[in-house]
Amino acid sequence: MGTATVPPHVRMINEIAVQFAHHPIQEAAAAIAAHLRAFWEPRMTAALLAHVDAGGAGLSPAAARAAELLRARQ
């Protein structure tokens, strides 16, 4: 997936994930999910979860795990 085709929500969650790259993946994913719950509007979260349902192309492992945590807490 080239940068021109990366949906904004994928680019944004991956950028957030970079900030937590020095943490173990579970800790990073929990922090990313907490950030999304606090700052993302529901449409952004819905778009992310729809992207995951469509295969999740382009998501970093921590971002994908964070999306799973978001879904589990809906």
N, C-alpha and C positions, 0 to 999 in steps of 0.2 A: 504494500500500500504506500504510494508516494505521498509526499507532504501535501500536494495539491488535492489529493482525494481523501485525506484524513478528516473525518467529521470533527467539528469543534469540540464536542464533549470528549472525544477520544484524545485529542491533542491536549486538552486541559487536564484530564485526569492523569495522563502520562507525565505532564509537567509537574503536577503535584507529587506523583510517585517518586520523581527524581529527588525531591526534597527529603524523602524518607529512605533513600537507598542504603544509607549506612545502618539501618535497623534490620533486624530479622524480618522476614517476609510477613509473618503473622502480625507482628507489632506494627509494621509499616502499613499493612492493609487496614488494621483497626484505626490507625491515625488518619489514613486517607478517607475511610468511610465516615469518621467523625467530622472531618472537614467538609465533606460533601453534604452531610446532614445539616450542618450549621450554615453553609453558605450557598449551596446550589438550590435553585428554585425547582419545584416539582417537575416542570417540563424537561429540565436538563437531566434530572435523575431518570425520568421515564425514557428519554432518548438513549441514555447510557444502557439501561436495562434492555431496551429493544435491540440495541446493537449487540449486546451479549447474547440475546436470544437468537440473533442472526449469525452467530459464530464468533463474535468478539474479535474480529481481525484487527490487528494493530495494538491491542492492549498489552501493556507490560504485565508480567506475572503478578506484581503487587496490585496493580490497578484492577486486574481481573478478579483477584481475591477480594478486594474492597467492594467490587460490584456484588459479589456473592453475599458478603456481609450485609450490604444495603438491602438486598432482596430478602434475606432471612429476617430482617427487622421491620418489614413492611406490615 
